[in-house]
Amino acid sequence: MKAETKSVIRSAVAELISSLAIEHLLTPEEVANEAFYSLQRHPKWGRNPSAAQKRASHRHWNGQCHRCGHEVAFGDATFHH
């Protein structure tokens, strides 16, 4: 895929995330996390997050579940619990 095409796709995804966040009164991070979770579970191209992705998500949310706010130890962290 050409770099220009990737750039167009990334811009469109960023716009979609922003518009959905505004429409549903959510943060862009909440929308992006839900989209990421849905893509991981897709029957054709889904895959599990890497350890680095899990660490980054845990760090981003300060060790708390982004849905319910409860503290989650890194060893127990999943994209939902």
Biopython code that builds the backbone (N, CA, C, O; Angstrom):
import numpy as np
from Bio.PDB.StructureBuilder import StructureBuilder

atoms = [
    (1, "MET", "N", (0.838, -1.171, 0.000)),
    (1, "MET", "CA", (0.000, 0.000, 0.000)),
    (1, "MET", "C", (0.891, 1.245, 0.000)),
    (1, "MET", "O", (1.902, 1.302, 0.699)),
    (2, "LYS", "N", (0.504, 2.211, -0.777)),
    (2, "LYS", "CA", (1.284, 3.451, -0.885)),
    (2, "LYS", "C", (1.152, 4.287, 0.386)),
    (2, "LYS", "O", (0.133, 4.241, 1.074)),
    (3, "ALA", "N", (2.196, 5.044, 0.679)),
    (3, "ALA", "CA", (2.207, 5.914, 1.862)),
    (3, "ALA", "C", (1.066, 6.927, 1.807)),
    (3, "ALA", "O", (0.454, 7.239, 2.828)),
    (4, "GLU", "N", (0.789, 7.432, 0.616)),
    (4, "GLU", "CA", (-0.295, 8.409, 0.464)),
    (4, "GLU", "C", (-1.648, 7.790, 0.822)),
    (4, "GLU", "O", (-2.474, 8.431, 1.472)),
    (5, "THR", "N", (-1.871, 6.561, 0.404)),
    (5, "THR", "CA", (-3.110, 5.865, 0.723)),
    (5, "THR", "C", (-3.232, 5.643, 2.228)),
    (5, "THR", "O", (-4.300, 5.843, 2.807)),
    (6, "LYS", "N", (-2.136, 5.230, 2.855)),
    (6, "LYS", "CA", (-2.143, 5.042, 4.311)),
    (6, "LYS", "C", (-2.495, 6.335, 5.019)),
    (6, "LYS", "O", (-3.267, 6.333, 5.978)),
    (7, "SER", "N", (-1.938, 7.430, 4.555)),
    (7, "SER", "CA", (-2.197, 8.732, 5.158)),
    (7, "SER", "C", (-3.675, 9.114, 5.043)),
    (7, "SER", "O", (-4.266, 9.611, 6.002)),
    (8, "VAL", "N", (-4.262, 8.883, 3.886)),
    (8, "VAL", "CA", (-5.679, 9.187, 3.677)),
    (8, "VAL", "C", (-6.547, 8.332, 4.602)),
    (8, "VAL", "O", (-7.491, 8.836, 5.209)),
    (9, "ILE", "N", (-6.232, 7.054, 4.708)),
    (9, "ILE", "CA", (-6.995, 6.150, 5.569)),
    (9, "ILE", "C", (-6.871, 6.580, 7.026)),
    (9, "ILE", "O", (-7.871, 6.629, 7.742)),
    (10, "ARG", "N", (-5.667, 6.889, 7.470)),
    (10, "ARG", "CA", (-5.464, 7.304, 8.870)),
    (10, "ARG", "C", (-6.222, 8.583, 9.179)),
    (10, "ARG", "O", (-6.802, 8.714, 10.257)),
    (11, "SER", "N", (-6.226, 9.521, 8.252)),
    (11, "SER", "CA", (-6.976, 10.767, 8.457)),
    (11, "SER", "C", (-8.475, 10.496, 8.554)),
    (11, "SER", "O", (-9.164, 11.065, 9.400)),
    (12, "ALA", "N", (-8.966, 9.630, 7.686)),
    (12, "ALA", "CA", (-10.392, 9.296, 7.698)),
    (12, "ALA", "C", (-10.783, 8.592, 8.999)),
    (12, "ALA", "O", (-11.851, 8.855, 9.550)),
    (13, "VAL", "N", (-9.932, 7.712, 9.482)),
    (13, "VAL", "CA", (-10.204, 7.016, 10.742)),
    (13, "VAL", "C", (-10.207, 8.013, 11.896)),
    (13, "VAL", "O", (-11.073, 7.945, 12.768)),
    (14, "ALA", "N", (-9.257, 8.931, 11.909)),
    (14, "ALA", "CA", (-9.202, 9.948, 12.965)),
    (14, "ALA", "C", (-10.457, 10.814, 12.945)),
    (14, "ALA", "O", (-11.006, 11.128, 14.001)),
    (15, "GLU", "N", (-10.913, 11.201, 11.767)),
    (15, "GLU", "CA", (-12.150, 11.985, 11.648)),
    (15, "GLU", "C", (-13.350, 11.193, 12.138)),
    (15, "GLU", "O", (-14.204, 11.735, 12.840)),
    (16, "LEU", "N", (-13.427, 9.912, 11.777)),
    (16, "LEU", "CA", (-14.530, 9.066, 12.209)),
    (16, "LEU", "C", (-14.559, 8.947, 13.728)),
    (16, "LEU", "O", (-15.619, 9.075, 14.343)),
    (17, "ILE", "N", (-13.414, 8.704, 14.328)),
    (17, "ILE", "CA", (-13.326, 8.574, 15.781)),
    (17, "ILE", "C", (-13.760, 9.874, 16.451)),
    (17, "ILE", "O", (-14.522, 9.853, 17.418)),
    (18, "SER", "N", (-13.283, 10.989, 15.946)),
    (18, "SER", "CA", (-13.660, 12.285, 16.520)),
    (18, "SER", "C", (-15.151, 12.547, 16.401)),
    (18, "SER", "O", (-15.782, 12.989, 17.361)),
    (19, "SER", "N", (-15.716, 12.282, 15.241)),
    (19, "SER", "CA", (-17.152, 12.546, 15.057)),
    (19, "SER", "C", (-18.011, 11.617, 15.919)),
    (19, "SER", "O", (-19.024, 12.053, 16.465)),
    (20, "LEU", "N", (-17.626, 10.359, 16.048)),
    (20, "LEU", "CA", (-18.379, 9.434, 16.905)),
    (20, "LEU", "C", (-18.280, 9.843, 18.376)),
    (20, "LEU", "O", (-19.253, 9.740, 19.123)),
    (21, "ALA", "N", (-17.104, 10.305, 18.780)),
    (21, "ALA", "CA", (-16.924, 10.758, 20.163)),
    (21, "ALA", "C", (-17.847, 11.933, 20.458)),
    (21, "ALA", "O", (-18.502, 11.960, 21.499)),
    (22, "ILE", "N", (-17.903, 12.895, 19.557)),
    (22, "ILE", "CA", (-18.770, 14.054, 19.744)),
    (22, "ILE", "C", (-20.236, 13.633, 19.747)),
    (22, "ILE", "O", (-21.007, 14.051, 20.611)),
    (23, "GLU", "N", (-20.610, 12.814, 18.790)),
    (23, "GLU", "CA", (-22.006, 12.376, 18.648)),
    (23, "GLU", "C", (-22.508, 11.624, 19.870)),
    (23, "GLU", "O", (-23.670, 11.766, 20.249)),
    (24, "HIS", "N", (-21.639, 10.820, 20.495)),
    (24, "HIS", "CA", (-22.064, 9.975, 21.617)),
    (24, "HIS", "C", (-21.554, 10.468, 22.975)),
    (24, "HIS", "O", (-21.645, 9.758, 23.976)),
    (25, "LEU", "N", (-21.017, 11.692, 22.996)),
    (25, "LEU", "CA", (-20.529, 12.308, 24.236)),
    (25, "LEU", "C", (-19.497, 11.428, 24.941)),
    (25, "LEU", "O", (-19.566, 11.206, 26.150)),
    (26, "LEU", "N", (-18.545, 10.937, 24.158)),
    (26, "LEU", "CA", (-17.466, 10.091, 24.668)),
    (26, "LEU", "C", (-16.132, 10.758, 24.363)),
    (26, "LEU", "O", (-16.061, 11.707, 23.583)),
    (27, "THR", "N", (-15.076, 10.246, 24.991)),
    (27, "THR", "CA", (-13.751, 10.725, 24.627)),
    (27, "THR", "C", (-13.302, 9.978, 23.368)),
    (27, "THR", "O", (-13.735, 8.850, 23.129)),
    (28, "PRO", "N", (-12.448, 10.594, 22.576)),
    (28, "PRO", "CA", (-11.918, 9.885, 21.407)),
    (28, "PRO", "C", (-11.212, 8.587, 21.798)),
    (28, "PRO", "O", (-11.241, 7.613, 21.046)),
    (29, "GLU", "N", (-10.576, 8.571, 22.979)),
    (29, "GLU", "CA", (-9.898, 7.358, 23.443)),
    (29, "GLU", "C", (-10.889, 6.220, 23.663)),
    (29, "GLU", "O", (-10.597, 5.070, 23.336)),
    (30, "GLU", "N", (-12.057, 6.534, 24.215)),
    (30, "GLU", "CA", (-13.069, 5.494, 24.431)),
    (30, "GLU", "C", (-13.533, 4.911, 23.101)),
    (30, "GLU", "O", (-13.678, 3.696, 22.966)),
    (31, "VAL", "N", (-13.763, 5.768, 22.138)),
    (31, "VAL", "CA", (-14.203, 5.303, 20.815)),
    (31, "VAL", "C", (-13.103, 4.480, 20.156)),
    (31, "VAL", "O", (-13.375, 3.416, 19.600)),
    (32, "ALA", "N", (-11.861, 4.962, 20.215)),
    (32, "ALA", "CA", (-10.748, 4.247, 19.596)),
    (32, "ALA", "C", (-10.539, 2.887, 20.253)),
    (32, "ALA", "O", (-10.286, 1.900, 19.562)),
    (33, "ASN", "N", (-10.641, 2.826, 21.582)),
    (33, "ASN", "CA", (-10.484, 1.543, 22.273)),
    (33, "ASN", "C", (-11.575, 0.558, 21.878)),
    (33, "ASN", "O", (-11.303, -0.627, 21.685)),
    (34, "GLU", "N", (-12.798, 1.040, 21.757)),
    (34, "GLU", "CA", (-13.893, 0.152, 21.357)),
    (34, "GLU", "C", (-13.697, -0.337, 19.926)),
    (34, "GLU", "O", (-13.930, -1.507, 19.622)),
    (35, "ALA", "N", (-13.265, 0.568, 19.051)),
    (35, "ALA", "CA", (-12.998, 0.175, 17.664)),
    (35, "ALA", "C", (-11.877, -0.858, 17.607)),
    (35, "ALA", "O", (-11.969, -1.844, 16.876)),
    (36, "PHE", "N", (-10.822, -0.628, 18.380)),
    (36, "PHE", "CA", (-9.696, -1.558, 18.415)),
    (36, "PHE", "C", (-10.149, -2.929, 18.914)),
    (36, "PHE", "O", (-9.784, -3.958, 18.346)),
    (37, "TYR", "N", (-10.952, -2.929, 19.985)),
    (37, "TYR", "CA", (-11.458, -4.185, 20.536)),
    (37, "TYR", "C", (-12.303, -4.920, 19.490)),
    (37, "TYR", "O", (-12.175, -6.133, 19.324)),
    (38, "SER", "N", (-13.159, -4.184, 18.793)),
    (38, "SER", "CA", (-14.006, -4.812, 17.764)),
    (38, "SER", "C", (-13.174, -5.403, 16.637)),
    (38, "SER", "O", (-13.467, -6.494, 16.147)),
    (39, "LEU", "N", (-12.136, -4.680, 16.225)),
    (39, "LEU", "CA", (-11.277, -5.190, 15.157)),
    (39, "LEU", "C", (-10.517, -6.434, 15.593)),
    (39, "LEU", "O", (-10.299, -7.343, 14.792)),
    (40, "GLN", "N", (-10.111, -6.479, 16.863)),
    (40, "GLN", "CA", (-9.407, -7.659, 17.371)),
    (40, "GLN", "C", (-10.296, -8.901, 17.301)),
    (40, "GLN", "O", (-9.805, -10.008, 17.080)),
    (41, "ARG", "N", (-11.577, -8.718, 17.485)),
    (41, "ARG", "CA", (-12.505, -9.848, 17.522)),
    (41, "ARG", "C", (-13.095, -10.193, 16.163)),
    (41, "ARG", "O", (-13.889, -11.127, 16.050)),
    (42, "HIS", "N", (-12.712, -9.444, 15.129)),
    (42, "HIS", "CA", (-13.263, -9.692, 13.797)),
    (42, "HIS", "C", (-12.859, -11.090, 13.335)),
    (42, "HIS", "O", (-11.700, -11.472, 13.494)),
    (43, "PRO", "N", (-13.787, -11.861, 12.765)),
    (43, "PRO", "CA", (-13.483, -13.246, 12.376)),
    (43, "PRO", "C", (-12.405, -13.390, 11.298)),
    (43, "PRO", "O", (-11.746, -14.428, 11.240)),
    (44, "LYS", "N", (-12.208, -12.386, 10.448)),
    (44, "LYS", "CA", (-11.213, -12.513, 9.379)),
    (44, "LYS", "C", (-9.838, -12.004, 9.773)),
    (44, "LYS", "O", (-8.842, -12.676, 9.507)),
    (45, "TRP", "N", (-9.754, -10.836, 10.400)),
    (45, "TRP", "CA", (-8.438, -10.246, 10.642)),
    (45, "TRP", "C", (-8.140, -9.962, 12.107)),
    (45, "TRP", "O", (-7.158, -9.289, 12.421)),
    (46, "GLY", "N", (-8.969, -10.463, 12.996)),
    (46, "GLY", "CA", (-8.749, -10.219, 14.419)),
    (46, "GLY", "C", (-7.507, -10.919, 14.954)),
    (46, "GLY", "O", (-7.107, -11.975, 14.464)),
    (47, "ARG", "N", (-6.906, -10.303, 15.974)),
    (47, "ARG", "CA", (-5.751, -10.902, 16.647)),
    (47, "ARG", "C", (-5.654, -10.326, 18.051)),
    (47, "ARG", "O", (-6.235, -9.281, 18.345)),
    (48, "ASN", "N", (-4.938, -10.995, 18.893)),
    (48, "ASN", "CA", (-4.768, -10.549, 20.265)),
    (48, "ASN", "C", (-3.769, -9.401, 20.336)),
    (48, "ASN", "O", (-2.873, -9.304, 19.498)),
    (49, "PRO", "N", (-3.921, -8.523, 21.343)),
    (49, "PRO", "CA", (-2.970, -7.419, 21.480)),
    (49, "PRO", "C", (-1.604, -7.930, 21.906)),
    (49, "PRO", "O", (-1.489, -8.957, 22.575)),
    (50, "SER", "N", (-0.583, -7.206, 21.513)),
    (50, "SER", "CA", (0.771, -7.559, 21.928)),
    (50, "SER", "C", (0.973, -7.134, 23.383)),
    (50, "SER", "O", (0.181, -6.362, 23.924)),
    (51, "ALA", "N", (2.019, -7.632, 24.003)),
    (51, "ALA", "CA", (2.341, -7.239, 25.377)),
    (51, "ALA", "C", (2.597, -5.736, 25.449)),
    (51, "ALA", "O", (2.203, -5.085, 26.417)),
    (52, "ALA", "N", (3.248, -5.189, 24.441)),
    (52, "ALA", "CA", (3.518, -3.743, 24.415)),
    (52, "ALA", "C", (2.221, -2.940, 24.335)),
    (52, "ALA", "O", (2.094, -1.899, 24.980)),
    (53, "GLN", "N", (1.258, -3.420, 23.548)),
    (53, "GLN", "CA", (-0.031, -2.739, 23.454)),
    (53, "GLN", "C", (-0.772, -2.793, 24.788)),
    (53, "GLN", "O", (-1.382, -1.807, 25.202)),
    (54, "LYS", "N", (-0.718, -3.942, 25.458)),
    (54, "LYS", "CA", (-1.371, -4.061, 26.762)),
    (54, "LYS", "C", (-0.715, -3.139, 27.788)),
    (54, "LYS", "O", (-1.406, -2.488, 28.571)),
    (55, "ARG", "N", (0.622, -3.082, 27.785)),
    (55, "ARG", "CA", (1.329, -2.188, 28.720)),
    (55, "ARG", "C", (0.952, -0.734, 28.460)),
    (55, "ARG", "O", (0.693, 0.023, 29.395)),
    (56, "ALA", "N", (0.922, -0.348, 27.186)),
    (56, "ALA", "CA", (0.587, 1.033, 26.823)),
    (56, "ALA", "C", (-0.841, 1.369, 27.239)),
    (56, "ALA", "O", (-1.094, 2.463, 27.744)),
    (57, "SER", "N", (-1.766, 0.457, 27.035)),
    (57, "SER", "CA", (-3.159, 0.686, 27.422)),
    (57, "SER", "C", (-3.287, 0.794, 28.943)),
    (57, "SER", "O", (-3.978, 1.677, 29.450)),
    (58, "HIS", "N", (-2.620, -0.104, 29.666)),
    (58, "HIS", "CA", (-2.668, -0.091, 31.128)),
    (58, "HIS", "C", (-2.084, 1.222, 31.651)),
    (58, "HIS", "O", (-2.633, 1.829, 32.571)),
    (59, "ARG", "N", (-0.995, 1.647, 31.076)),
    (59, "ARG", "CA", (-0.350, 2.901, 31.479)),
    (59, "ARG", "C", (-1.248, 4.094, 31.136)),
    (59, "ARG", "O", (-1.395, 5.015, 31.939)),
    (60, "HIS", "N", (-1.846, 4.072, 29.945)),
    (60, "HIS", "CA", (-2.711, 5.169, 29.506)),
    (60, "HIS", "C", (-3.888, 5.367, 30.462)),
    (60, "HIS", "O", (-4.269, 6.498, 30.765)),
    (61, "TRP", "N", (-4.453, 4.265, 30.927)),
    (61, "TRP", "CA", (-5.634, 4.330, 31.802)),
    (61, "TRP", "C", (-5.251, 4.328, 33.281)),
    (61, "TRP", "O", (-6.111, 4.142, 34.142)),
    (62, "ASN", "N", (-3.968, 4.535, 33.581)),
    (62, "ASN", "CA", (-3.495, 4.626, 34.975)),
    (62, "ASN", "C", (-3.907, 3.421, 35.812)),
    (62, "ASN", "O", (-4.222, 3.558, 36.994)),
    (63, "GLY", "N", (-3.902, 2.252, 35.201)),
    (63, "GLY", "CA", (-4.207, 1.023, 35.929)),
    (63, "GLY", "C", (-5.676, 0.871, 36.296)),
    (63, "GLY", "O", (-6.021, 0.082, 37.176)),
    (64, "GLN", "N", (-6.542, 1.624, 35.625)),
    (64, "GLN", "CA", (-7.974, 1.543, 35.911)),
    (64, "GLN", "C", (-8.724, 1.082, 34.668)),
    (64, "GLN", "O", (-8.326, 1.370, 33.539)),
    (65, "CYS", "N", (-9.811, 0.364, 34.896)),
    (65, "CYS", "CA", (-10.682, -0.048, 33.794)),
    (65, "CYS", "C", (-11.322, 1.209, 33.208)),
    (65, "CYS", "O", (-11.904, 2.010, 33.939)),
    (66, "HIS", "N", (-11.214, 1.382, 31.889)),
    (66, "HIS", "CA", (-11.787, 2.590, 31.275)),
    (66, "HIS", "C", (-13.303, 2.559, 31.241)),
    (66, "HIS", "O", (-13.931, 3.588, 30.993)),
    (67, "ARG", "N", (-13.910, 1.398, 31.485)),
    (67, "ARG", "CA", (-15.368, 1.301, 31.480)),
    (67, "ARG", "C", (-15.973, 1.550, 32.857)),
    (67, "ARG", "O", (-16.944, 2.294, 32.991)),
    (68, "CYS", "N", (-15.386, 0.917, 33.892)),
    (68, "CYS", "CA", (-16.013, 1.019, 35.218)),
    (68, "CYS", "C", (-15.172, 1.788, 36.225)),
    (68, "CYS", "O", (-15.675, 2.137, 37.293)),
    (69, "GLY", "N", (-13.904, 2.062, 35.919)),
    (69, "GLY", "CA", (-13.063, 2.837, 36.806)),
    (69, "GLY", "C", (-12.377, 2.059, 37.910)),
    (69, "GLY", "O", (-11.602, 2.636, 38.673)),
    (70, "HIS", "N", (-12.643, 0.754, 38.017)),
    (70, "HIS", "CA", (-11.989, -0.053, 39.053)),
    (70, "HIS", "C", (-10.515, -0.257, 38.726)),
    (70, "HIS", "O", (-10.127, -0.331, 37.561)),
    (71, "GLU", "N", (-9.712, -0.345, 39.763)),
    (71, "GLU", "CA", (-8.290, -0.584, 39.585)),
    (71, "GLU", "C", (-8.072, -2.019, 39.085)),
    (71, "GLU", "O", (-8.710, -2.959, 39.561)),
    (72, "VAL", "N", (-7.168, -2.166, 38.124)),
    (72, "VAL", "CA", (-6.872, -3.465, 37.533)),
    (72, "VAL", "C", (-5.357, -3.653, 37.530)),
    (72, "VAL", "O", (-4.632, -2.835, 36.963)),
    (73, "ALA", "N", (-4.877, -4.720, 38.157)),
    (73, "ALA", "CA", (-3.445, -5.029, 38.144)),
    (73, "ALA", "C", (-3.034, -5.401, 36.721)),
    (73, "ALA", "O", (-3.823, -5.992, 35.983)),
    (74, "PHE", "N", (-1.810, -5.060, 36.335)),
    (74, "PHE", "CA", (-1.374, -5.347, 34.967)),
    (74, "PHE", "C", (-1.514, -6.819, 34.611)),
    (74, "PHE", "O", (-1.934, -7.147, 33.502)),
    (75, "GLY", "N", (-1.170, -7.706, 35.532)),
    (75, "GLY", "CA", (-1.272, -9.141, 35.254)),
    (75, "GLY", "C", (-2.683, -9.605, 34.984)),
    (75, "GLY", "O", (-2.887, -10.632, 34.335)),
    (76, "ASP", "N", (-3.669, -8.857, 35.476)),
    (76, "ASP", "CA", (-5.079, -9.201, 35.262)),
    (76, "ASP", "C", (-5.711, -8.398, 34.136)),
    (76, "ASP", "O", (-6.876, -8.604, 33.797)),
    (77, "ALA", "N", (-4.939, -7.481, 33.557)),
    (77, "ALA", "CA", (-5.497, -6.565, 32.563)),
    (77, "ALA", "C", (-5.847, -7.268, 31.274)),
    (77, "ALA", "O", (-5.053, -8.026, 30.718)),
    (78, "THR", "N", (-7.037, -7.005, 30.816)),
    (78, "THR", "CA", (-7.505, -7.369, 29.493)),
    (78, "THR", "C", (-8.157, -6.116, 28.943)),
    (78, "THR", "O", (-8.166, -5.092, 29.626)),
    (79, "PHE", "N", (-8.696, -6.155, 27.755)),
    (79, "PHE", "CA", (-9.327, -4.952, 27.235)),
    (79, "PHE", "C", (-10.708, -4.750, 27.837)),
    (79, "PHE", "O", (-11.347, -3.728, 27.586)),
    (80, "HIS", "N", (-11.162, -5.675, 28.601)),
    (80, "HIS", "CA", (-12.314, -5.514, 29.489)),
    (80, "HIS", "C", (-12.210, -6.629, 30.510)),
    (80, "HIS", "O", (-11.530, -7.627, 30.269)),
    (81, "HIS", "N", (-12.867, -6.477, 31.634)),
    (81, "HIS", "CA", (-12.771, -7.521, 32.666)),
    (81, "HIS", "C", (-14.126, -7.824, 33.243)),
    (81, "HIS", "O", (-14.246, -8.675, 34.124)),
]
sb = StructureBuilder()
sb.init_structure("model")
sb.init_model(0)
sb.init_chain("A")
sb.init_seg("    ")
for serial, (resi, resn, name, xyz) in enumerate(atoms, 1):
    if name == "N":
        sb.init_residue(resn, " ", resi, " ")
    sb.init_atom(name, np.array(xyz, "f"), 0.0, 1.0, " ", f" {name:<3s}", serial, name[0])
structure = sb.get_structure()
